Amino acid sequence: MNKRHLRTLESIFRRPPNGNIKWRDIEALLTALGGQISEREGSRVEVYLFDQVRIFHRPHPRPTTDKGAVASVREWLRDNGVTP
């Protein structure tokens, strides 16, 4: 994991939740952790990581991720032992 991924991870775990994280940075972090990302219908993306599949909604028209999605990603990472 490089510095950029570590900064993204720290932003995900910041309290209160950060609503200014770009979705592409979250995708890059998940990929760096070994995740596979595939497109689904509409704005949905499927992430396969930790032998689990999660479906997320890619934000639009702005590139920033809403706080609820950040919280979901944080919980998933924490449950699987990934913390900053």
PDB file of N, CA, C and O in Angstrom, chain B, residues numbered from 101:
ATOM      1  N   MET B 101       0.851  -1.166   0.000  1.00  0.00           N
ATOM      2  CA  MET B 101       0.000   0.000   0.000  1.00  0.00           C
ATOM      3  C   MET B 101       0.901   1.235   0.000  1.00  0.00           C
ATOM      4  O   MET B 101       1.824   1.347   0.807  1.00  0.00           O
ATOM      5  N   ASN B 102       0.618   2.150  -0.912  1.00  0.00           N
ATOM      6  CA  ASN B 102       1.438   3.354  -0.982  1.00  0.00           C
ATOM      7  C   ASN B 102       0.859   4.468  -0.098  1.00  0.00           C
ATOM      8  O   ASN B 102      -0.166   4.284   0.559  1.00  0.00           O
ATOM      9  N   LYS B 103       1.530   5.619  -0.095  1.00  0.00           N
ATOM     10  CA  LYS B 103       1.115   6.737   0.761  1.00  0.00           C
ATOM     11  C   LYS B 103      -0.297   7.222   0.444  1.00  0.00           C
ATOM     12  O   LYS B 103      -1.076   7.546   1.341  1.00  0.00           O
ATOM     13  N   ARG B 104      -0.605   7.263  -0.833  1.00  0.00           N
ATOM     14  CA  ARG B 104      -1.936   7.735  -1.234  1.00  0.00           C
ATOM     15  C   ARG B 104      -3.026   6.821  -0.676  1.00  0.00           C
ATOM     16  O   ARG B 104      -4.054   7.292  -0.190  1.00  0.00           O
ATOM     17  N   HIS B 105      -2.790   5.514  -0.751  1.00  0.00           N
ATOM     18  CA  HIS B 105      -3.770   4.565  -0.223  1.00  0.00           C
ATOM     19  C   HIS B 105      -3.886   4.702   1.291  1.00  0.00           C
ATOM     20  O   HIS B 105      -4.983   4.616   1.843  1.00  0.00           O
ATOM     21  N   LEU B 106      -2.767   4.914   1.956  1.00  0.00           N
ATOM     22  CA  LEU B 106      -2.780   5.086   3.409  1.00  0.00           C
ATOM     23  C   LEU B 106      -3.551   6.340   3.800  1.00  0.00           C
ATOM     24  O   LEU B 106      -4.303   6.324   4.775  1.00  0.00           O
ATOM     25  N   ARG B 107      -3.372   7.425   3.053  1.00  0.00           N
ATOM     26  CA  ARG B 107      -4.135   8.658   3.327  1.00  0.00           C
ATOM     27  C   ARG B 107      -5.633   8.417   3.151  1.00  0.00           C
ATOM     28  O   ARG B 107      -6.443   8.902   3.940  1.00  0.00           O
ATOM     29  N   THR B 108      -5.992   7.673   2.120  1.00  0.00           N
ATOM     30  CA  THR B 108      -7.403   7.358   1.896  1.00  0.00           C
ATOM     31  C   THR B 108      -7.940   6.530   3.053  1.00  0.00           C
ATOM     32  O   THR B 108      -9.036   6.791   3.550  1.00  0.00           O
ATOM     33  N   LEU B 109      -7.180   5.538   3.484  1.00  0.00           N
ATOM     34  CA  LEU B 109      -7.592   4.689   4.598  1.00  0.00           C
ATOM     35  C   LEU B 109      -7.781   5.528   5.865  1.00  0.00           C
ATOM     36  O   LEU B 109      -8.760   5.345   6.587  1.00  0.00           O
ATOM     37  N   GLU B 110      -6.861   6.435   6.136  1.00  0.00           N
ATOM     38  CA  GLU B 110      -6.985   7.310   7.301  1.00  0.00           C
ATOM     39  C   GLU B 110      -8.219   8.202   7.191  1.00  0.00           C
ATOM     40  O   GLU B 110      -8.891   8.453   8.191  1.00  0.00           O
ATOM     41  N   SER B 111      -8.520   8.678   5.991  1.00  0.00           N
ATOM     42  CA  SER B 111      -9.714   9.507   5.786  1.00  0.00           C
ATOM     43  C   SER B 111     -10.982   8.703   6.030  1.00  0.00           C
ATOM     44  O   SER B 111     -11.949   9.221   6.589  1.00  0.00           O
ATOM     45  N   ILE B 112     -10.985   7.452   5.616  1.00  0.00           N
ATOM     46  CA  ILE B 112     -12.154   6.588   5.814  1.00  0.00           C
ATOM     47  C   ILE B 112     -12.416   6.380   7.304  1.00  0.00           C
ATOM     48  O   ILE B 112     -13.570   6.328   7.729  1.00  0.00           O
ATOM     49  N   PHE B 113     -11.351   6.262   8.098  1.00  0.00           N
ATOM     50  CA  PHE B 113     -11.506   5.989   9.522  1.00  0.00           C
ATOM     51  C   PHE B 113     -11.615   7.252  10.383  1.00  0.00           C
ATOM     52  O   PHE B 113     -11.775   7.150  11.600  1.00  0.00           O
ATOM     53  N   ARG B 114     -11.532   8.418   9.783  1.00  0.00           N
ATOM     54  CA  ARG B 114     -11.633   9.673  10.527  1.00  0.00           C
ATOM     55  C   ARG B 114     -13.040   9.823  11.098  1.00  0.00           C
ATOM     56  O   ARG B 114     -14.026   9.459  10.457  1.00  0.00           O
ATOM     57  N   ARG B 115     -13.116  10.358  12.300  1.00  0.00           N
ATOM     58  CA  ARG B 115     -14.400  10.648  12.939  1.00  0.00           C
ATOM     59  C   ARG B 115     -14.510  12.133  13.133  1.00  0.00           C
ATOM     60  O   ARG B 115     -13.521  12.722  13.570  1.00  0.00           O
ATOM     61  N   PRO B 116     -15.594  12.795  12.860  1.00  0.00           N
ATOM     62  CA  PRO B 116     -16.779  12.261  12.211  1.00  0.00           C
ATOM     63  C   PRO B 116     -16.485  11.871  10.766  1.00  0.00           C
ATOM     64  O   PRO B 116     -15.461  12.269  10.211  1.00  0.00           O
ATOM     65  N   PRO B 117     -17.378  11.095  10.156  1.00  0.00           N
ATOM     66  CA  PRO B 117     -17.124  10.606   8.788  1.00  0.00           C
ATOM     67  C   PRO B 117     -16.829  11.740   7.815  1.00  0.00           C
ATOM     68  O   PRO B 117     -17.461  12.796   7.841  1.00  0.00           O
ATOM     69  N   ASN B 118     -15.859  11.484   6.967  1.00  0.00           N
ATOM     70  CA  ASN B 118     -15.441  12.465   5.981  1.00  0.00           C
ATOM     71  C   ASN B 118     -16.293  12.296   4.726  1.00  0.00           C
ATOM     72  O   ASN B 118     -16.365  11.202   4.165  1.00  0.00           O
ATOM     73  N   GLY B 119     -16.932  13.367   4.290  1.00  0.00           N
ATOM     74  CA  GLY B 119     -17.755  13.318   3.091  1.00  0.00           C
ATOM     75  C   GLY B 119     -17.053  13.850   1.860  1.00  0.00           C
ATOM     76  O   GLY B 119     -17.706  14.134   0.855  1.00  0.00           O
ATOM     77  N   ASN B 120     -15.732  13.994   1.911  1.00  0.00           N
ATOM     78  CA  ASN B 120     -14.993  14.564   0.786  1.00  0.00           C
ATOM     79  C   ASN B 120     -14.005  13.582   0.168  1.00  0.00           C
ATOM     80  O   ASN B 120     -13.049  14.008  -0.480  1.00  0.00           O
ATOM     81  N   ILE B 121     -14.208  12.304   0.347  1.00  0.00           N
ATOM     82  CA  ILE B 121     -13.305  11.307  -0.217  1.00  0.00           C
ATOM     83  C   ILE B 121     -13.778  10.976  -1.629  1.00  0.00           C
ATOM     84  O   ILE B 121     -14.950  10.664  -1.843  1.00  0.00           O
ATOM     85  N   LYS B 122     -12.879  11.043  -2.569  1.00  0.00           N
ATOM     86  CA  LYS B 122     -13.234  10.713  -3.953  1.00  0.00           C
ATOM     87  C   LYS B 122     -13.404   9.203  -4.083  1.00  0.00           C
ATOM     88  O   LYS B 122     -12.604   8.426  -3.562  1.00  0.00           O
ATOM     89  N   TRP B 123     -14.456   8.806  -4.785  1.00  0.00           N
ATOM     90  CA  TRP B 123     -14.744   7.390  -4.951  1.00  0.00           C
ATOM     91  C   TRP B 123     -13.595   6.670  -5.644  1.00  0.00           C
ATOM     92  O   TRP B 123     -13.291   5.526  -5.306  1.00  0.00           O
ATOM     93  N   ARG B 124     -12.959   7.318  -6.600  1.00  0.00           N
ATOM     94  CA  ARG B 124     -11.849   6.667  -7.314  1.00  0.00           C
ATOM     95  C   ARG B 124     -10.710   6.331  -6.355  1.00  0.00           C
ATOM     96  O   ARG B 124     -10.001   5.346  -6.563  1.00  0.00           O
ATOM     97  N   ASP B 125     -10.521   7.147  -5.295  1.00  0.00           N
ATOM     98  CA  ASP B 125      -9.487   6.848  -4.302  1.00  0.00           C
ATOM     99  C   ASP B 125      -9.866   5.626  -3.469  1.00  0.00           C
ATOM    100  O   ASP B 125      -9.006   4.820  -3.115  1.00  0.00           O
ATOM    101  N   ILE B 126     -11.153   5.493  -3.158  1.00  0.00           N
ATOM    102  CA  ILE B 126     -11.613   4.308  -2.430  1.00  0.00           C
ATOM    103  C   ILE B 126     -11.436   3.060  -3.299  1.00  0.00           C
ATOM    104  O   ILE B 126     -10.973   2.026  -2.819  1.00  0.00           O
ATOM    105  N   GLU B 127     -11.805   3.161  -4.576  1.00  0.00           N
ATOM    106  CA  GLU B 127     -11.613   2.028  -5.488  1.00  0.00           C
ATOM    107  C   GLU B 127     -10.140   1.649  -5.587  1.00  0.00           C
ATOM    108  O   GLU B 127      -9.806   0.464  -5.596  1.00  0.00           O
ATOM    109  N   ALA B 128      -9.258   2.641  -5.661  1.00  0.00           N
ATOM    110  CA  ALA B 128      -7.819   2.367  -5.746  1.00  0.00           C
ATOM    111  C   ALA B 128      -7.335   1.658  -4.483  1.00  0.00           C
ATOM    112  O   ALA B 128      -6.522   0.738  -4.564  1.00  0.00           O
ATOM    113  N   LEU B 129      -7.826   2.077  -3.318  1.00  0.00           N
ATOM    114  CA  LEU B 129      -7.458   1.427  -2.059  1.00  0.00           C
ATOM    115  C   LEU B 129      -7.929  -0.021  -2.045  1.00  0.00           C
ATOM    116  O   LEU B 129      -7.164  -0.921  -1.699  1.00  0.00           O
ATOM    117  N   LEU B 130      -9.177  -0.247  -2.418  1.00  0.00           N
ATOM    118  CA  LEU B 130      -9.717  -1.611  -2.416  1.00  0.00           C
ATOM    119  C   LEU B 130      -8.949  -2.507  -3.383  1.00  0.00           C
ATOM    120  O   LEU B 130      -8.721  -3.680  -3.089  1.00  0.00           O
ATOM    121  N   THR B 131      -8.553  -1.973  -4.518  1.00  0.00           N
ATOM    122  CA  THR B 131      -7.756  -2.720  -5.482  1.00  0.00           C
ATOM    123  C   THR B 131      -6.375  -3.027  -4.906  1.00  0.00           C
ATOM    124  O   THR B 131      -5.859  -4.130  -5.085  1.00  0.00           O
ATOM    125  N   ALA B 132      -5.778  -2.060  -4.219  1.00  0.00           N
ATOM    126  CA  ALA B 132      -4.457  -2.268  -3.613  1.00  0.00           C
ATOM    127  C   ALA B 132      -4.508  -3.342  -2.530  1.00  0.00           C
ATOM    128  O   ALA B 132      -3.512  -4.020  -2.273  1.00  0.00           O
ATOM    129  N   LEU B 133      -5.664  -3.494  -1.900  1.00  0.00           N
ATOM    130  CA  LEU B 133      -5.834  -4.525  -0.875  1.00  0.00           C
ATOM    131  C   LEU B 133      -6.103  -5.903  -1.479  1.00  0.00           C
ATOM    132  O   LEU B 133      -6.229  -6.894  -0.759  1.00  0.00           O
ATOM    133  N   GLY B 134      -6.191  -5.952  -2.810  1.00  0.00           N
ATOM    134  CA  GLY B 134      -6.413  -7.223  -3.495  1.00  0.00           C
ATOM    135  C   GLY B 134      -7.816  -7.402  -4.030  1.00  0.00           C
ATOM    136  O   GLY B 134      -8.175  -8.480  -4.504  1.00  0.00           O
ATOM    137  N   GLY B 135      -8.608  -6.348  -3.956  1.00  0.00           N
ATOM    138  CA  GLY B 135      -9.989  -6.423  -4.426  1.00  0.00           C
ATOM    139  C   GLY B 135     -10.100  -6.408  -5.933  1.00  0.00           C
ATOM    140  O   GLY B 135      -9.247  -5.865  -6.634  1.00  0.00           O
ATOM    141  N   GLN B 136     -11.159  -7.011  -6.412  1.00  0.00           N
ATOM    142  CA  GLN B 136     -11.485  -6.990  -7.842  1.00  0.00           C
ATOM    143  C   GLN B 136     -12.779  -6.212  -7.993  1.00  0.00           C
ATOM    144  O   GLN B 136     -13.770  -6.494  -7.321  1.00  0.00           O
ATOM    145  N   ILE B 137     -12.759  -5.234  -8.879  1.00  0.00           N
ATOM    146  CA  ILE B 137     -13.903  -4.357  -9.067  1.00  0.00           C
ATOM    147  C   ILE B 137     -14.474  -4.579 -10.452  1.00  0.00           C
ATOM    148  O   ILE B 137     -13.749  -4.580 -11.446  1.00  0.00           O
ATOM    149  N   SER B 138     -15.784  -4.769 -10.504  1.00  0.00           N
ATOM    150  CA  SER B 138     -16.435  -4.933 -11.807  1.00  0.00           C
ATOM    151  C   SER B 138     -17.688  -4.065 -11.853  1.00  0.00           C
ATOM    152  O   SER B 138     -18.334  -3.806 -10.838  1.00  0.00           O
ATOM    153  N   GLU B 139     -17.998  -3.635 -13.047  1.00  0.00           N
ATOM    154  CA  GLU B 139     -19.155  -2.769 -13.270  1.00  0.00           C
ATOM    155  C   GLU B 139     -20.435  -3.599 -13.199  1.00  0.00           C
ATOM    156  O   GLU B 139     -20.471  -4.743 -13.651  1.00  0.00           O
ATOM    157  N   ARG B 140     -21.471  -3.017 -12.633  1.00  0.00           N
ATOM    158  CA  ARG B 140     -22.794  -3.620 -12.594  1.00  0.00           C
ATOM    159  C   ARG B 140     -23.749  -2.673 -13.311  1.00  0.00           C
ATOM    160  O   ARG B 140     -23.312  -1.731 -13.972  1.00  0.00           O
ATOM    161  N   GLU B 141     -25.020  -2.913 -13.187  1.00  0.00           N
ATOM    162  CA  GLU B 141     -25.990  -2.068 -13.860  1.00  0.00           C
ATOM    163  C   GLU B 141     -26.033  -0.682 -13.232  1.00  0.00           C
ATOM    164  O   GLU B 141     -25.832  -0.515 -12.029  1.00  0.00           O
ATOM    165  N   GLY B 142     -26.297   0.293 -14.070  1.00  0.00           N
ATOM    166  CA  GLY B 142     -26.363   1.670 -13.598  1.00  0.00           C
ATOM    167  C   GLY B 142     -25.029   2.155 -13.069  1.00  0.00           C
ATOM    168  O   GLY B 142     -23.995   1.999 -13.720  1.00  0.00           O
ATOM    169  N   SER B 143     -25.060   2.740 -11.894  1.00  0.00           N
ATOM    170  CA  SER B 143     -23.847   3.284 -11.276  1.00  0.00           C
ATOM    171  C   SER B 143     -23.259   2.333 -10.242  1.00  0.00           C
ATOM    172  O   SER B 143     -22.398   2.723  -9.454  1.00  0.00           O
ATOM    173  N   ARG B 144     -23.715   1.110 -10.244  1.00  0.00           N
ATOM    174  CA  ARG B 144     -23.253   0.173  -9.226  1.00  0.00           C
ATOM    175  C   ARG B 144     -21.936  -0.484  -9.620  1.00  0.00           C
ATOM    176  O   ARG B 144     -21.663  -0.737 -10.793  1.00  0.00           O
ATOM    177  N   VAL B 145     -21.132  -0.751  -8.595  1.00  0.00           N
ATOM    178  CA  VAL B 145     -19.899  -1.498  -8.793  1.00  0.00           C
ATOM    179  C   VAL B 145     -19.879  -2.645  -7.794  1.00  0.00           C
ATOM    180  O   VAL B 145     -20.323  -2.511  -6.653  1.00  0.00           O
ATOM    181  N   GLU B 146     -19.359  -3.762  -8.246  1.00  0.00           N
ATOM    182  CA  GLU B 146     -19.230  -4.939  -7.394  1.00  0.00           C
ATOM    183  C   GLU B 146     -17.776  -5.042  -6.964  1.00  0.00           C
ATOM    184  O   GLU B 146     -16.869  -4.975  -7.794  1.00  0.00           O
ATOM    185  N   VAL B 147     -17.559  -5.205  -5.675  1.00  0.00           N
ATOM    186  CA  VAL B 147     -16.214  -5.339  -5.149  1.00  0.00           C
ATOM    187  C   VAL B 147     -16.088  -6.718  -4.517  1.00  0.00           C
ATOM    188  O   VAL B 147     -16.841  -7.065  -3.606  1.00  0.00           O
ATOM    189  N   TYR B 148     -15.136  -7.499  -5.004  1.00  0.00           N
ATOM    190  CA  TYR B 148     -14.849  -8.813  -4.428  1.00  0.00           C
ATOM    191  C   TYR B 148     -13.548  -8.687  -3.657  1.00  0.00           C
ATOM    192  O   TYR B 148     -12.487  -8.453  -4.236  1.00  0.00           O
ATOM    193  N   LEU B 149     -13.643  -8.845  -2.343  1.00  0.00           N
ATOM    194  CA  LEU B 149     -12.489  -8.694  -1.459  1.00  0.00           C
ATOM    195  C   LEU B 149     -12.790  -9.454  -0.171  1.00  0.00           C
ATOM    196  O   LEU B 149     -13.943  -9.497   0.259  1.00  0.00           O
ATOM    197  N   PHE B 150     -11.794 -10.042   0.441  1.00  0.00           N
ATOM    198  CA  PHE B 150     -11.940 -10.822   1.675  1.00  0.00           C
ATOM    199  C   PHE B 150     -12.890 -12.011   1.465  1.00  0.00           C
ATOM    200  O   PHE B 150     -13.604 -12.403   2.388  1.00  0.00           O
ATOM    201  N   ASP B 151     -12.898 -12.579   0.265  1.00  0.00           N
ATOM    202  CA  ASP B 151     -13.812 -13.671  -0.090  1.00  0.00           C
ATOM    203  C   ASP B 151     -15.273 -13.275   0.100  1.00  0.00           C
ATOM    204  O   ASP B 151     -16.123 -14.115   0.398  1.00  0.00           O
ATOM    205  N   GLN B 152     -15.551 -12.000  -0.076  1.00  0.00           N
ATOM    206  CA  GLN B 152     -16.904 -11.467   0.052  1.00  0.00           C
ATOM    207  C   GLN B 152     -17.181 -10.551  -1.132  1.00  0.00           C
ATOM    208  O   GLN B 152     -16.262 -10.021  -1.757  1.00  0.00           O
ATOM    209  N   VAL B 153     -18.449 -10.378  -1.425  1.00  0.00           N
ATOM    210  CA  VAL B 153     -18.868  -9.460  -2.485  1.00  0.00           C
ATOM    211  C   VAL B 153     -19.702  -8.358  -1.855  1.00  0.00           C
ATOM    212  O   VAL B 153     -20.617  -8.626  -1.076  1.00  0.00           O
ATOM    213  N   ARG B 154     -19.385  -7.133  -2.193  1.00  0.00           N
ATOM    214  CA  ARG B 154     -20.170  -5.974  -1.763  1.00  0.00           C
ATOM    215  C   ARG B 154     -20.516  -5.165  -3.007  1.00  0.00           C
ATOM    216  O   ARG B 154     -19.717  -5.049  -3.937  1.00  0.00           O
ATOM    217  N   ILE B 155     -21.713  -4.614  -3.003  1.00  0.00           N
ATOM    218  CA  ILE B 155     -22.164  -3.754  -4.099  1.00  0.00           C
ATOM    219  C   ILE B 155     -22.233  -2.328  -3.562  1.00  0.00           C
ATOM    220  O   ILE B 155     -22.852  -2.068  -2.530  1.00  0.00           O
ATOM    221  N   PHE B 156     -21.590  -1.412  -4.277  1.00  0.00           N
ATOM    222  CA  PHE B 156     -21.614  -0.002  -3.903  1.00  0.00           C
ATOM    223  C   PHE B 156     -22.150   0.811  -5.070  1.00  0.00           C
ATOM    224  O   PHE B 156     -22.093   0.384  -6.223  1.00  0.00           O
ATOM    225  N   HIS B 157     -22.662   1.971  -4.755  1.00  0.00           N
ATOM    226  CA  HIS B 157     -23.170   2.886  -5.763  1.00  0.00           C
ATOM    227  C   HIS B 157     -22.110   3.945  -6.005  1.00  0.00           C
ATOM    228  O   HIS B 157     -21.737   4.681  -5.092  1.00  0.00           O
ATOM    229  N   ARG B 158     -21.629   4.021  -7.231  1.00  0.00           N
ATOM    230  CA  ARG B 158     -20.631   5.030  -7.584  1.00  0.00           C
ATOM    231  C   ARG B 158     -21.331   6.394  -7.613  1.00  0.00           C
ATOM    232  O   ARG B 158     -22.335   6.566  -8.305  1.00  0.00           O
ATOM    233  N   PRO B 159     -20.797   7.358  -6.860  1.00  0.00           N
ATOM    234  CA  PRO B 159     -21.469   8.660  -6.784  1.00  0.00           C
ATOM    235  C   PRO B 159     -21.423   9.415  -8.113  1.00  0.00           C
ATOM    236  O   PRO B 159     -20.473   9.297  -8.887  1.00  0.00           O
ATOM    237  N   HIS B 160     -22.468  10.186  -8.346  1.00  0.00           N
ATOM    238  CA  HIS B 160     -22.521  11.054  -9.509  1.00  0.00           C
ATOM    239  C   HIS B 160     -23.534  12.146  -9.222  1.00  0.00           C
ATOM    240  O   HIS B 160     -24.433  11.864  -8.431  1.00  0.00           O
ATOM    241  N   PRO B 161     -23.507  13.301  -9.737  1.00  0.00           N
ATOM    242  CA  PRO B 161     -22.542  13.781 -10.708  1.00  0.00           C
ATOM    243  C   PRO B 161     -21.225  14.215 -10.065  1.00  0.00           C
ATOM    244  O   PRO B 161     -20.232  14.409 -10.767  1.00  0.00           O
ATOM    245  N   ARG B 162     -21.205  14.370  -8.738  1.00  0.00           N
ATOM    246  CA  ARG B 162     -19.959  14.758  -8.078  1.00  0.00           C
ATOM    247  C   ARG B 162     -19.127  13.515  -7.776  1.00  0.00           C
ATOM    248  O   ARG B 162     -19.686  12.433  -7.595  1.00  0.00           O
ATOM    249  N   PRO B 163     -17.810  13.649  -7.719  1.00  0.00           N
ATOM    250  CA  PRO B 163     -16.956  12.480  -7.512  1.00  0.00           C
ATOM    251  C   PRO B 163     -16.781  12.075  -6.050  1.00  0.00           C
ATOM    252  O   PRO B 163     -16.150  11.057  -5.764  1.00  0.00           O
ATOM    253  N   THR B 164     -17.341  12.871  -5.105  1.00  0.00           N
ATOM    254  CA  THR B 164     -17.131  12.574  -3.697  1.00  0.00           C
ATOM    255  C   THR B 164     -18.145  11.564  -3.177  1.00  0.00           C
ATOM    256  O   THR B 164     -19.294  11.522  -3.617  1.00  0.00           O
ATOM    257  N   THR B 165     -17.694  10.763  -2.239  1.00  0.00           N
ATOM    258  CA  THR B 165     -18.500   9.691  -1.664  1.00  0.00           C
ATOM    259  C   THR B 165     -19.289  10.222  -0.476  1.00  0.00           C
ATOM    260  O   THR B 165     -18.754  10.972   0.340  1.00  0.00           O
ATOM    261  N   ASP B 166     -20.565   9.834  -0.373  1.00  0.00           N
ATOM    262  CA  ASP B 166     -21.359  10.322   0.754  1.00  0.00           C
ATOM    263  C   ASP B 166     -20.944   9.618   2.047  1.00  0.00           C
ATOM    264  O   ASP B 166     -20.318   8.558   2.017  1.00  0.00           O
ATOM    265  N   LYS B 167     -21.296  10.216   3.162  1.00  0.00           N
ATOM    266  CA  LYS B 167     -20.858   9.723   4.469  1.00  0.00           C
ATOM    267  C   LYS B 167     -21.359   8.316   4.769  1.00  0.00           C
ATOM    268  O   LYS B 167     -20.664   7.541   5.426  1.00  0.00           O
ATOM    269  N   GLY B 168     -22.546   7.979   4.303  1.00  0.00           N
ATOM    270  CA  GLY B 168     -23.085   6.644   4.532  1.00  0.00           C
ATOM    271  C   GLY B 168     -22.255   5.566   3.849  1.00  0.00           C
ATOM    272  O   GLY B 168     -22.003   4.509   4.427  1.00  0.00           O
ATOM    273  N   ALA B 169     -21.837   5.835   2.628  1.00  0.00           N
ATOM    274  CA  ALA B 169     -21.002   4.872   1.905  1.00  0.00           C
ATOM    275  C   ALA B 169     -19.627   4.763   2.551  1.00  0.00           C
ATOM    276  O   ALA B 169     -19.058   3.674   2.619  1.00  0.00           O
ATOM    277  N   VAL B 170     -19.091   5.884   3.025  1.00  0.00           N
ATOM    278  CA  VAL B 170     -17.795   5.860   3.712  1.00  0.00           C
ATOM    279  C   VAL B 170     -17.912   5.000   4.969  1.00  0.00           C
ATOM    280  O   VAL B 170     -17.020   4.203   5.260  1.00  0.00           O
ATOM    281  N   ALA B 171     -18.999   5.156   5.710  1.00  0.00           N
ATOM    282  CA  ALA B 171     -19.212   4.361   6.922  1.00  0.00           C
ATOM    283  C   ALA B 171     -19.318   2.871   6.585  1.00  0.00           C
ATOM    284  O   ALA B 171     -18.791   2.036   7.320  1.00  0.00           O
ATOM    285  N   SER B 172     -19.988   2.531   5.489  1.00  0.00           N
ATOM    286  CA  SER B 172     -20.106   1.124   5.079  1.00  0.00           C
ATOM    287  C   SER B 172     -18.751   0.535   4.728  1.00  0.00           C
ATOM    288  O   SER B 172     -18.439  -0.588   5.124  1.00  0.00           O
ATOM    289  N   VAL B 173     -17.949   1.280   3.992  1.00  0.00           N
ATOM    290  CA  VAL B 173     -16.615   0.816   3.626  1.00  0.00           C
ATOM    291  C   VAL B 173     -15.765   0.653   4.886  1.00  0.00           C
ATOM    292  O   VAL B 173     -15.051  -0.339   5.033  1.00  0.00           O
ATOM    293  N   ARG B 174     -15.844   1.636   5.802  1.00  0.00           N
ATOM    294  CA  ARG B 174     -15.070   1.586   7.042  1.00  0.00           C
ATOM    295  C   ARG B 174     -15.419   0.331   7.855  1.00  0.00           C
ATOM    296  O   ARG B 174     -14.532  -0.376   8.335  1.00  0.00           O
ATOM    297  N   GLU B 175     -16.713   0.069   7.999  1.00  0.00           N
ATOM    298  CA  GLU B 175     -17.147  -1.099   8.766  1.00  0.00           C
ATOM    299  C   GLU B 175     -16.654  -2.398   8.117  1.00  0.00           C
ATOM    300  O   GLU B 175     -16.204  -3.310   8.811  1.00  0.00           O
ATOM    301  N   TRP B 176     -16.740  -2.476   6.800  1.00  0.00           N
ATOM    302  CA  TRP B 176     -16.295  -3.676   6.082  1.00  0.00           C
ATOM    303  C   TRP B 176     -14.796  -3.895   6.264  1.00  0.00           C
ATOM    304  O   TRP B 176     -14.351  -5.014   6.518  1.00  0.00           O
ATOM    305  N   LEU B 177     -14.029  -2.831   6.134  1.00  0.00           N
ATOM    306  CA  LEU B 177     -12.583  -2.945   6.314  1.00  0.00           C
ATOM    307  C   LEU B 177     -12.242  -3.330   7.756  1.00  0.00           C
ATOM    308  O   LEU B 177     -11.424  -4.222   7.981  1.00  0.00           O
ATOM    309  N   ARG B 178     -12.858  -2.671   8.719  1.00  0.00           N
ATOM    310  CA  ARG B 178     -12.583  -2.952  10.130  1.00  0.00           C
ATOM    311  C   ARG B 178     -12.943  -4.399  10.483  1.00  0.00           C
ATOM    312  O   ARG B 178     -12.197  -5.071  11.196  1.00  0.00           O
ATOM    313  N   ASP B 179     -14.077  -4.870   9.986  1.00  0.00           N
ATOM    314  CA  ASP B 179     -14.502  -6.248  10.262  1.00  0.00           C
ATOM    315  C   ASP B 179     -13.518  -7.271   9.716  1.00  0.00           C
ATOM    316  O   ASP B 179     -13.483  -8.412  10.176  1.00  0.00           O
ATOM    317  N   ASN B 180     -12.715  -6.862   8.733  1.00  0.00           N
ATOM    318  CA  ASN B 180     -11.758  -7.775   8.119  1.00  0.00           C
ATOM    319  C   ASN B 180     -10.319  -7.434   8.496  1.00  0.00           C
ATOM    320  O   ASN B 180      -9.380  -7.862   7.825  1.00  0.00           O
ATOM    321  N   GLY B 181     -10.149  -6.668   9.563  1.00  0.00           N
ATOM    322  CA  GLY B 181      -8.829  -6.408  10.118  1.00  0.00           C
ATOM    323  C   GLY B 181      -7.997  -5.354   9.434  1.00  0.00           C
ATOM    324  O   GLY B 181      -6.788  -5.290   9.655  1.00  0.00           O
ATOM    325  N   VAL B 182      -8.609  -4.524   8.610  1.00  0.00           N
ATOM    326  CA  VAL B 182      -7.861  -3.458   7.932  1.00  0.00           C
ATOM    327  C   VAL B 182      -8.152  -2.150   8.656  1.00  0.00           C
ATOM    328  O   VAL B 182      -9.282  -1.662   8.659  1.00  0.00           O
ATOM    329  N   THR B 183      -7.109  -1.592   9.271  1.00  0.00           N
ATOM    330  CA  THR B 183      -7.216  -0.308   9.955  1.00  0.00           C
ATOM    331  C   THR B 183      -5.962   0.504   9.653  1.00  0.00           C
ATOM    332  O   THR B 183      -4.940  -0.062   9.263  1.00  0.00           O
ATOM    333  N   PRO B 184      -6.027   1.820   9.828  1.00  0.00           N
ATOM    334  CA  PRO B 184      -4.833   2.628   9.550  1.00  0.00           C
ATOM    335  C   PRO B 184      -3.733   2.409  10.595  1.00  0.00           C
ATOM    336  O   PRO B 184      -2.665   3.014  10.504  1.00  0.00           O
TER     337      PRO B 184
END
